[in-house]
Amino acid sequence: MRGLATALADAGLTVELPLLPGHGTSVADMVPTRWEDWSAAAEAAYAELAARCDAVVAVGLSMGGTLSVWLAERHPEIAGIVVVNPLIEPLDAETMAFIDSLIEGGEELAPGVGSDIAQEGSVELAYAELPLRAARSLFGAATEVAAGLGSLKCPVLLFSSIQDHVVAPVSGDRLVEGAGGPVERIMLERSFHVATLDYDQEEIEKRTVAFVTDLLAPSGA
């Protein structure tokens, strides 16, 4: 997300790029974290920005997109959100049951899902393993977020990769169908899940800056 954050900062906007609990260190730090930890961090980052800015836009990739939607559902004063391949569609009961069976069987880690990127040589900073209990908490939260989409009234800019091997594009469909406000959807034909580091990185940054500056211009933010 740093490239996108830098593009927004270069446009003269105040940017907060929080490091979510359990991220950016070691997988051992991620193991005990849950949705409640990540959403609390997102809430704190939003409160910090809102205290010193006239208006706030939330921007997120993947789980960060889920968090952005979650924030906007709870804070109608948020000016808008930009989400890239967010997880919105809850997992089906069979998949959830399979994950639960792995956990009950003593499995704590699964193979990681990082670097789903089409562009050769572009690598995501990600753990090689996925903590199952932490992931399970995210999947459970997606059900709550999807159920609350009707309260999402602010403008949404949605980027969806046609080929995504981490989050099925149906999550984008669910967001478009369920949102209570306007959604502009841009389909990415060249990038995989981590589109902010893929072939469409420049396009995402350009369109995001334009969307955010247009939203905030009337308020003078």
N, C-alpha and C positions, 0 to 999 in steps of 0.2 A: 504493500500500500504506500510505500514511501514515495515512489514516483508520482502517484496521484496526489498525495499530500503536498509534495513540493510544487506541483503544477498549480494547485489552488493557492498556496502561499505566494508563489510568484505573481499571481493575479491580484495580490494585495489583500487577500483574505486572512483572517485569523484562523489558525488550524491547530487542532489538538489531535495527536496520533497516539492514543493510549496503548500500552503493552498489556494485554489481558493476562490475568493470573494463569500461571502454568505455561505461558508461551515464551519462546525466545531464549530458553535456558537449557533444560534437559527434560526428557520425557518423564523422569521421576517426579518432577515438579508438577506435571500435568495430571498425573494419576489421581491425586486426591481432589482435584478441582471439579466443579460442577457448573451447570447453567447459572445457578444462583450467584456464583462468584463472578462469572463473566458479565452477567447482566448488571450486577452491582457496580462493576468497574465502568461499564458503559453509562450507567446512570450518573456516576460521579463525574465522568468526563463531560457529559452533557451539562450537568449543573455548573461545573466550572466555567464552561464556555458561555452559558446563558447568563451567568452573573456579570460578565463583562462585554457581552455583545448584544446588539439590538435584535438580532435574529440568528437562528441556528439551523443548519442543514446537516443531517447525518448521512454519512457515506460508508458503505461496507461491502466487503467481498465474502461470499460463502457464508460462514457462520456470522461474520460481521454484518452481512446483509440481513440475516435473521434478527440480529440485535438492533439494527437500524429500524426495521419494521416494528419490532417490539417497542422501541422508544417512541416512535411516532404514534403508535396506538394508544400510548399512555400520556402523551404530551401533545395535545391538539395544537399547541402554540408553535410546534416545530414547523419551520417554513417549507420544508420539503425533504425528500430523501433520494439518494442515488444508490442503487444496489446492483451488484454484479454477481450473477449466478447464486442468488440467495437460496438457502434451504427453507422452503415454506411448506411443501407438501409432506404431510406425515408419512412415515414408513408404513407399509402394510403390516397387518397383524402377524403374518407368517414370518416376515423378516425380523420383526421385533421379538417374536418368540424364539427365533434362532439365536439372536444376540443374547437373550436372557438365558438360553440353554448353555451357551458358551461360558457366561459368567458363573452360572450355577455349577458348571463342571470344573471351575477353578481357573479358567482362562482370564487373564487380566489385560493382555495386550494382543492386538491384531496387526497385520502388516499395515504400514502407513499409506496414506493416500496423497502424499505431497507430490509436487512437480508434475501435475497433469497439464502439460504445456506442449503445444504443437511445435513451437519454434525451437529448433535444435540449438543447444548451447545455453538456453535460458533455464535456470534452476531456481526453484523456490526454497527458501530457508524453512525446512520442515523436519519434523521428527520422522525417524525410520519406522516407528511403531505408533499405533493408535490405541490409547487407553480405552478399553471397552466401556467401563462404567461412566467415564466422562462423556463419551460419545452417546451413550444411552440417555444421559440427561439432556443432551441437545435434541435428540430425536423426540423425547417426550415434550420438550418445550415447543417444538415445531407444531405440535397439535394445538397447543394453547395459542400460539401466534396465528395459525391459520384460522382458528375459530374467531379471532378478534379482528379480522381484516375489514369488516364493515365499519369499524371505527377509525380506519386509516383514511383520513380525509385530505391530507396534504398532497400536493403534486409529487409524482414519483417518476424518476427516470430509471428504467430497468434495462440492463444489458444481459442478454441471454445467449450463451454459446450453443450453437446447434449440436455440436459434439462435446458432451460433457460427461466424463467418466467418473465423476464424484457425486454431483447433484443432478438428478434427471431434469431435463428442461420442463417437465410437467410442473415443477415448482414455480416456474415463471408463469405458466398458464394459470395456476391457482391464484397467484397474486393479481394478475390482470382481471380475472373473473370475480375475485372477491373484494378487491379494494373499494372503499367507499368514495374515493376521489379519483382524479385523472391519472392515468398511467401512460407514459410514453415508453414503448418497448423497442429496443434496437437489437436485431438479431446479428450475432457475430458468426460469420461463416468460416473464419480462418483459425480462431482460437479455441483452446480447450477450457478447462475449468478455471485455471489461474490466468484469466484473460488480461489482468493488469500487468502481467509480465510476458505476454504473448504477442502475436502479430498485430493485434488490435490495440495495443497499449496506447499509442499516440492518439488514436481515434477516441478512445475512452476518456483520456485526459482532456482532449479538446472539447468534447461534447459535455463533459461534466463541468468544466470551468464555465462554459457558456450557459448551461442550465442554472448553475448556482448563482452566477453574477446577475442573470436576468431575474431570478427570484428575489435577490436581496437588493437590487438597485432601487426599487421604489421606497424602501425604508431607509436608504442611505447607509446601510450597514457596510 
